[in-house]
Amino acid sequence: MKWISKTDVKTTLNLVAITGLLCACAPEQSPDSNEFNTKIAANVIYGSDGRLDLYQVTDDRLKALADSTVALMRTSDLSLSGSTVTIKGKNFGTELNLCPSERYREQDTAAFCSGTLVAPDVILTAGHCIETQSSCDNTAFVFGFAVQSAGVQPQTASAGEVYRCREIIKTVRVNTGADFAIIRLDRTVLNHTPLQVRPTGDAGLNDSLVVIGHPVGLPTKIATGGRVRTISNSDFFQANLDTYGGNSGSAVFNASTGLIEGVLVRGEEDFESRGNCTVSKVCADGACRGEDVTKISVIRAHLPSSQTPAEPSPPALQDEVFTSSLVLSIPDNNRIGVSSSLNVTGLPNGRKVTISVKISHTYIGDLSVKVMAPDGKVAVLHERAGGNTRDLNKSFEVTSQLGRISTAGIYKLSIQDLAAIDKGSLLSWSVRFH
């Protein structure tokens, strides 16, 4: 939930299906005294709400922390085409019936939890986000799900920024206690730096905090101005933090050092009804129950002792289909025939290769159809078979004929009509990796 002063009216949204927050940790290291040598003042980087989109943040230190934050998404909500992953989100305002005053109501929600990179191939998140290997296998870890420019919503990601689960190193969930998960990814993360955890001890009473994650599944939000309000429980501390469901697993950072103090896991109800729509619940500073953050001291011993990543297993690749719908006439009784080129930007990477053709023709026994891969290998799809059968609408697996394809680029489909009288056209064709 959001923590604000009594006079500071703010709005938020409650996503009932998503609760808790997540924090990120890294192997114990000494902080760079030059990196976080001053307290991050809340009034420098945000206004009354406490949450900022990435493009609104000017502090490079906060940007660096956000760069190593990940969105946990269902693999079923992602689709891959070439090197681009499309993210299937839902409109925040419509989905929650938000009142017009609610911030970010125009954005899409897509994440169900948050996480942080703490080693080259290790993510720290909340235990209730990832409890079983099955749930881990069905989760994608997406870097860069953030609003980089005003008004430009993130609806795609580079395939290189999407990672899968290799194994659960440790997961703990106690409803009234510790709650965290440490996940090893399918490969080493590139272009993002593992973040540091507090090497000894825990956060102290009234310490200033920063939280970074995906409230209600929204693109990355950075919220400063939090503070520790109770530290009596051995497993978690309570804090005032502008967070919501979907922040579960978000790293909670010390505002002075930039080190991870814990993982956000539970909290106050996020929303309430106002007339016929929904608004964020507002609490005075120090009121309501506070947000529970699993202490880093509970997690520290379970983090990998070495930052050297394990040998990665091959990532699970989704199907890719590349299609040409350019209609071409097939010259009758002509050995030159007609050819169609298709730019395929991906590689099979161990998947099967299938060519599908849709040809309109009155006598397919006249036709010879072949495909050539970017490396020059040729597969024969159809060679004057079928007699007087009309139309050739068929898929051909050519994995063994083309062999190992190590070059992306132009695939060429060639069609010859080798007898007179009957005519036809190429309507469409495709290359599928599966």
C-alpha positions as CSV (number, residue, x, y, z in Angstrom):
1,M,0.0,0.0,0.0
2,K,1.0,3.6,-0.2
3,W,2.2,5.6,2.8
4,I,1.6,9.4,2.8
5,S,0.8,12.2,5.1
6,K,-2.7,13.0,6.3
7,T,-2.9,16.0,4.0
8,D,-1.3,14.3,1.0
9,V,-4.2,12.7,-0.9
10,K,-3.0,10.0,-3.2
11,T,-4.5,7.2,-5.3
12,T,-3.6,3.6,-5.9
13,L,-4.9,0.3,-7.1
14,N,-5.4,-3.1,-5.4
15,L,-4.7,-6.2,-7.4
16,V,-6.3,-8.9,-5.3
17,A,-4.6,-11.8,-7.2
18,I,-1.1,-10.4,-6.5
19,T,0.1,-9.7,-2.9
20,G,3.4,-9.0,-1.3
21,L,6.8,-7.5,-2.3
22,L,10.2,-8.9,-3.3
23,C,13.7,-7.8,-2.4
24,A,17.0,-8.5,-4.1
25,C,20.2,-9.6,-2.5
26,A,23.8,-10.3,-3.7
27,P,26.7,-12.2,-2.3
28,E,28.3,-10.3,0.5
29,Q,30.5,-7.4,-0.6
30,S,31.8,-4.2,0.8
31,P,29.9,-1.2,-0.6
32,D,31.6,1.4,-2.8
33,S,31.8,4.3,-0.4
34,N,31.8,6.7,-3.4
35,E,28.6,5.3,-4.9
36,F,26.1,5.9,-2.0
37,N,27.8,8.3,0.2
38,T,24.8,10.6,0.7
39,K,21.2,9.9,1.6
40,I,18.8,9.9,-1.3
41,A,16.4,12.7,-0.4
42,A,12.8,11.9,-1.3
43,N,12.0,15.5,-2.1
44,V,14.7,15.5,-4.8
45,I,13.3,12.8,-7.0
46,Y,9.6,12.6,-6.6
47,G,6.4,14.6,-5.9
48,S,3.5,13.8,-3.7
49,D,2.8,10.2,-4.8
50,G,6.2,8.6,-3.9
51,R,6.3,6.5,-7.1
52,L,8.2,7.4,-10.2
53,D,8.5,5.9,-13.7
54,L,12.1,5.3,-14.8
55,Y,12.2,8.2,-17.2
56,Q,11.3,10.6,-14.4
57,V,14.3,9.6,-12.3
58,T,17.4,11.8,-12.5
59,D,19.6,10.1,-9.9
60,D,22.0,7.7,-11.7
61,R,22.4,5.6,-8.6
62,L,18.7,4.8,-8.5
63,K,18.7,4.1,-12.3
64,A,21.5,1.6,-11.7
65,L,19.5,-0.2,-9.1
66,A,16.4,-0.3,-11.3
67,D,18.4,-1.7,-14.2
68,S,19.0,-4.9,-12.2
69,T,15.3,-5.3,-11.3
70,V,13.2,-7.9,-13.1
71,A,9.5,-8.4,-13.7
72,L,8.2,-11.9,-13.1
73,M,5.7,-12.8,-15.9
74,R,3.8,-15.9,-16.9
75,T,5.3,-17.5,-20.0
76,S,1.8,-17.8,-21.4
77,D,1.6,-14.0,-21.5
78,L,4.7,-13.7,-23.8
79,S,5.1,-14.5,-27.5
80,L,8.3,-14.6,-29.5
81,S,8.8,-13.5,-33.1
82,G,12.3,-13.4,-34.3
83,S,14.3,-11.5,-31.6
84,T,11.3,-9.7,-30.2
85,V,9.1,-10.8,-27.3
86,T,5.6,-9.3,-27.2
87,I,4.1,-8.8,-23.7
88,K,0.4,-9.4,-23.3
89,G,-0.7,-7.0,-20.6
90,K,-4.1,-5.7,-19.4
91,N,-5.1,-2.1,-18.9
92,F,-4.7,-1.2,-15.3
93,G,-7.6,1.2,-15.1
94,T,-10.1,-1.0,-16.9
95,E,-9.1,-4.2,-15.1
96,L,-9.5,-2.6,-11.6
97,N,-12.3,-0.1,-12.4
98,L,-10.1,2.7,-11.2
99,C,-11.4,6.2,-10.5
100,P,-10.2,8.9,-13.0
101,S,-7.9,10.3,-10.3
102,E,-5.7,7.2,-10.1
103,R,-2.2,7.5,-11.4
104,Y,-0.9,5.1,-14.0
105,R,-4.4,4.0,-14.9
106,E,-3.5,4.3,-18.6
107,Q,-0.6,1.8,-18.3
108,D,-0.8,-2.0,-18.7
109,T,-0.1,-4.6,-15.9
110,A,1.8,-7.7,-16.9
111,A,4.0,-8.8,-14.0
112,F,2.8,-10.9,-11.1
113,C,5.9,-10.3,-8.9
114,S,9.2,-8.5,-8.8
115,G,12.8,-9.6,-8.3
116,T,16.4,-8.5,-8.3
117,L,19.7,-9.8,-9.8
118,V,22.0,-10.7,-7.0
119,A,24.6,-12.9,-8.9
120,P,25.4,-13.3,-12.6
121,D,22.6,-15.9,-13.0
122,V,20.7,-15.6,-9.7
123,I,17.5,-13.7,-8.9
124,L,16.1,-12.9,-5.4
125,T,12.3,-12.7,-5.0
126,A,9.6,-13.6,-2.6
127,G,8.9,-17.2,-1.6
128,H,5.2,-17.0,-2.3
129,C,6.0,-15.9,-5.9
130,I,7.9,-19.1,-6.7
131,E,7.1,-22.1,-4.5
132,T,7.6,-25.1,-6.8
133,Q,9.8,-26.0,-9.7
134,S,6.6,-26.2,-11.9
135,S,5.8,-22.6,-11.1
136,C,9.4,-21.6,-11.8
137,D,9.3,-23.4,-15.1
138,N,6.3,-21.3,-16.1
139,T,7.8,-18.0,-15.2
140,A,9.8,-15.6,-17.4
141,F,12.2,-13.1,-15.8
142,V,12.1,-9.9,-17.9
143,F,14.6,-7.1,-17.6
144,G,13.7,-3.6,-18.8
145,F,10.0,-3.6,-18.3
146,A,9.8,0.1,-17.7
147,V,8.6,3.4,-19.2
148,Q,11.7,4.9,-20.7
149,S,10.0,7.9,-22.3
150,A,6.9,9.8,-21.4
151,G,3.8,8.3,-22.9
152,V,5.6,5.3,-24.5
153,Q,4.4,2.1,-22.8
154,P,6.6,-1.1,-22.9
155,Q,4.7,-3.7,-24.9
156,T,7.8,-5.6,-26.2
157,A,11.2,-6.8,-25.0
158,S,14.3,-8.0,-26.7
159,A,14.5,-11.8,-26.5
160,G,18.0,-11.3,-24.9
161,E,16.3,-9.6,-21.9
162,V,14.0,-12.5,-21.2
163,Y,15.3,-15.4,-19.0
164,R,13.9,-18.6,-17.8
165,C,14.2,-20.7,-14.6
166,R,16.9,-23.4,-14.4
167,E,16.3,-24.3,-10.7
168,I,15.2,-23.2,-7.3
169,I,18.2,-22.7,-5.0
170,K,16.0,-22.0,-1.9
171,T,12.4,-21.1,-1.3
172,V,10.9,-20.3,2.1
173,R,7.3,-19.2,2.9
174,V,6.1,-18.7,6.4
175,N,2.8,-16.8,6.4
176,T,3.8,-14.8,9.5
177,G,7.5,-15.0,9.1
178,A,10.3,-15.3,6.5
179,D,9.3,-15.3,2.9
180,F,11.9,-15.4,0.1
181,A,13.1,-17.4,-3.0
182,I,16.5,-17.6,-4.7
183,I,16.3,-18.7,-8.3
184,R,19.0,-19.7,-10.7
185,L,18.3,-18.6,-14.3
186,D,18.9,-20.6,-17.5
187,R,21.9,-18.5,-18.5
188,T,24.2,-15.7,-17.3
189,V,22.6,-12.3,-17.4
190,L,24.3,-9.9,-19.8
191,N,24.4,-6.1,-19.5
192,H,23.0,-6.0,-15.9
193,T,25.0,-5.8,-12.7
194,P,24.3,-8.0,-9.7
195,L,23.4,-5.8,-6.7
196,Q,24.9,-6.0,-3.3
197,V,23.3,-7.0,0.0
198,R,24.0,-5.6,3.5
199,P,27.0,-7.8,4.5
200,T,26.3,-7.9,8.2
201,G,23.4,-7.1,10.6
202,D,20.0,-5.6,9.6
203,A,18.3,-2.3,9.0
204,G,17.8,-0.1,12.1
205,L,14.7,1.6,13.4
206,N,13.8,4.7,11.3
207,D,16.4,3.9,8.6
208,S,15.4,5.5,5.3
209,L,14.4,3.1,2.5
210,V,14.0,2.9,-1.3
211,V,11.9,0.2,-3.0
212,I,12.0,-0.7,-6.7
213,G,9.6,-3.1,-8.4
214,H,6.4,-3.6,-10.3
215,P,3.4,-2.5,-8.2
216,V,0.2,-4.3,-9.4
217,G,2.3,-5.6,-12.3
218,L,2.9,-2.1,-13.8
219,P,6.2,-1.1,-15.4
220,T,9.1,-0.4,-13.0
221,K,8.3,2.1,-10.3
222,I,10.9,3.7,-7.9
223,A,9.6,4.9,-4.6
224,T,11.7,6.7,-2.0
225,G,10.8,8.2,1.4
226,G,10.2,4.8,3.1
227,R,11.3,4.2,6.7
228,V,11.7,1.3,9.1
229,R,9.0,1.4,11.8
230,T,9.5,-1.8,13.8
231,I,12.4,-4.3,14.0
232,S,11.3,-6.6,16.9
233,N,10.5,-9.7,14.8
234,S,13.6,-11.9,14.1
235,D,12.5,-12.7,10.5
236,F,11.1,-9.4,9.1
237,F,10.9,-5.7,9.8
238,Q,7.9,-3.5,9.1
239,A,8.2,-0.3,7.1
240,N,6.2,2.5,5.5
241,L,6.6,1.9,1.8
242,D,4.6,3.0,-1.3
243,T,4.0,-0.5,-2.5
244,Y,1.2,-2.7,-3.9
245,G,0.6,-6.3,-4.8
246,G,3.1,-7.1,-7.6
247,N,5.9,-5.5,-5.6
248,S,6.2,-8.8,-3.9
249,G,9.8,-9.8,-4.2
250,S,11.0,-6.3,-4.7
251,A,14.3,-5.4,-3.2
252,V,14.2,-2.9,-0.3
253,F,17.3,-0.7,-0.3
254,N,19.0,1.4,2.3
255,A,18.6,5.0,1.1
256,S,22.1,5.9,2.4
257,T,24.2,2.9,1.3
258,G,22.2,1.5,-1.7
259,L,22.5,-2.0,-0.2
260,I,19.7,-4.5,-0.1
261,E,18.1,-4.6,3.4
262,G,15.4,-7.2,2.6
263,V,12.6,-8.5,0.4
264,L,9.1,-7.0,0.4
265,V,6.5,-9.8,1.1
266,R,3.3,-8.6,2.8
267,G,1.3,-5.5,3.7
268,E,-1.8,-3.5,4.2
269,E,-4.8,-3.8,1.8
270,D,-4.0,-1.7,-1.2
271,F,-7.3,-0.4,-2.4
272,E,-10.8,0.6,-1.4
273,S,-14.0,1.6,-3.0
274,R,-15.1,5.1,-3.5
275,G,-18.6,5.4,-5.0
276,N,-18.7,3.1,-8.1
277,C,-14.9,3.0,-8.7
278,T,-11.7,2.0,-6.9
279,V,-9.0,4.2,-5.3
280,S,-5.7,3.6,-3.4
281,K,-6.0,3.2,0.3
282,V,-4.5,6.2,2.1
283,C,-2.7,5.8,5.5
284,A,-1.2,8.5,7.7
285,D,2.5,8.0,8.3
286,G,2.8,5.5,11.1
287,A,-0.8,4.3,10.8
288,C,-2.2,1.0,9.5
289,R,-0.2,-2.2,9.8
290,G,2.9,-1.4,7.7
291,E,4.6,-3.5,5.1
292,D,6.6,-6.7,6.0
293,V,10.1,-7.0,4.7
294,T,12.0,-10.3,5.1
295,K,15.3,-9.3,6.7
296,I,18.5,-9.8,4.7
297,S,20.1,-11.6,7.7
298,V,17.6,-14.5,7.2
299,I,18.4,-14.7,3.5
300,R,22.2,-14.1,3.5
301,A,23.3,-17.6,4.3
302,H,21.4,-19.1,1.4
303,L,22.9,-16.9,-1.3
304,P,25.5,-18.5,-3.6
305,S,28.9,-18.5,-2.0
306,S,30.4,-17.8,-5.4
307,Q,29.4,-15.3,-8.1
308,T,30.5,-17.7,-10.8
309,P,27.4,-18.9,-12.6
310,A,26.7,-22.6,-13.1
311,E,27.0,-24.0,-16.6
312,P,23.7,-23.0,-18.3
313,S,21.2,-25.5,-19.7
314,P,19.7,-24.7,-23.1
315,P,16.8,-22.3,-22.8
316,A,13.3,-23.5,-23.7
317,L,12.6,-21.9,-27.0
318,Q,9.1,-21.1,-28.2
319,D,7.8,-21.6,-31.7
320,E,8.7,-19.0,-34.3
321,V,6.9,-18.6,-37.6
322,F,8.0,-16.3,-40.5
323,T,5.4,-15.8,-43.3
324,S,5.2,-14.3,-46.7
325,S,1.8,-13.5,-48.1
326,L,3.0,-12.1,-51.5
327,V,0.9,-13.6,-54.3
328,L,2.9,-14.7,-57.3
329,S,1.7,-16.2,-60.6
330,I,3.4,-19.4,-61.6
331,P,4.5,-19.4,-65.3
332,D,2.9,-22.3,-67.2
333,N,5.3,-24.9,-68.7
334,N,8.3,-22.9,-67.8
335,R,11.5,-24.3,-66.2
336,I,12.6,-20.9,-64.9
337,G,9.4,-20.8,-62.8
338,V,8.9,-18.3,-60.0
339,S,10.7,-17.7,-56.6
340,S,9.7,-16.0,-53.4
341,S,12.2,-14.7,-50.8
342,L,11.5,-14.6,-47.0
343,N,13.8,-12.9,-44.5
344,V,14.0,-15.2,-41.4
345,T,15.7,-13.4,-38.5
346,G,15.9,-16.4,-36.2
347,L,17.7,-19.7,-36.0
348,P,16.3,-23.2,-35.3
349,N,18.7,-23.8,-32.4
350,G,17.8,-27.5,-32.2
351,R,14.2,-27.1,-33.1
352,K,12.4,-28.7,-36.1
353,V,12.1,-26.8,-39.3
354,T,8.9,-27.0,-41.2
355,I,8.0,-25.2,-44.5
356,S,4.3,-24.7,-45.2
357,V,3.0,-23.7,-48.7
358,K,-0.4,-22.6,-50.0
359,I,-0.5,-22.9,-53.8
360,S,-3.6,-22.6,-55.9
361,H,-3.2,-24.8,-59.0
362,T,-5.5,-27.0,-61.2
363,Y,-3.0,-29.9,-61.6
364,I,-0.4,-30.2,-58.9
365,G,1.3,-33.1,-60.8
366,D,2.8,-30.4,-62.9
367,L,4.7,-28.8,-60.0
368,S,8.2,-29.0,-58.6
369,V,8.6,-27.1,-55.3
370,K,11.9,-26.6,-53.5
371,V,13.3,-24.4,-50.6
372,M,16.8,-23.1,-50.2
373,A,18.1,-22.1,-46.7
374,P,20.4,-19.1,-46.2
375,D,23.5,-21.4,-46.2
376,G,22.6,-22.7,-49.7
377,K,21.2,-26.1,-48.6
378,V,18.2,-27.2,-50.6
379,A,15.2,-29.3,-49.6
380,V,12.7,-30.8,-52.1
381,L,9.2,-30.3,-50.9
382,H,7.1,-31.6,-53.9
383,E,8.2,-33.2,-57.1
384,R,5.4,-33.7,-59.7
385,A,3.3,-35.8,-57.4
386,G,-0.5,-35.8,-56.9
387,G,-1.6,-36.0,-60.6
388,N,-4.8,-34.0,-61.3
389,T,-5.3,-33.0,-57.6
390,R,-6.1,-29.4,-57.3
391,D,-4.1,-27.0,-54.9
392,L,-1.1,-27.8,-52.8
393,N,-1.8,-26.7,-49.2
394,K,0.7,-28.7,-47.1
395,S,3.5,-28.5,-44.5
396,F,6.8,-30.3,-45.0
397,E,9.3,-31.0,-42.2
398,V,12.7,-30.4,-43.7
399,T,14.9,-30.7,-40.6
400,S,17.0,-33.6,-41.8
401,Q,17.2,-32.3,-45.4
402,L,18.6,-28.9,-44.4
403,G,20.8,-30.2,-41.6
404,R,22.2,-27.8,-39.1
405,I,21.4,-24.2,-40.0
406,S,23.8,-21.7,-38.4
407,T,22.9,-18.7,-40.5
408,A,19.9,-16.5,-40.3
409,G,18.8,-14.7,-43.5
410,I,16.9,-15.3,-46.7
411,Y,15.0,-18.5,-47.4
412,K,14.0,-18.9,-51.1
413,L,11.0,-20.9,-52.3
414,S,11.2,-22.0,-55.9
415,I,8.2,-23.3,-57.9
416,Q,8.3,-24.7,-61.4
417,D,5.3,-25.7,-63.6
418,L,6.8,-28.3,-65.9
419,A,3.7,-29.1,-68.1
420,A,1.3,-27.1,-70.3
421,I,-2.3,-26.1,-69.9
422,D,-2.9,-26.0,-66.2
423,K,-2.0,-22.8,-64.3
424,G,-1.8,-21.5,-60.7
425,S,-0.4,-19.1,-58.2
426,L,1.6,-19.1,-54.9
427,L,-0.7,-17.6,-52.3
428,S,1.5,-17.7,-49.2
429,W,4.3,-19.7,-47.5
430,S,6.1,-19.8,-44.2
431,V,9.1,-21.1,-42.2
432,R,8.4,-22.5,-38.8
433,F,10.9,-23.4,-36.0
434,H,9.3,-25.7,-33.4
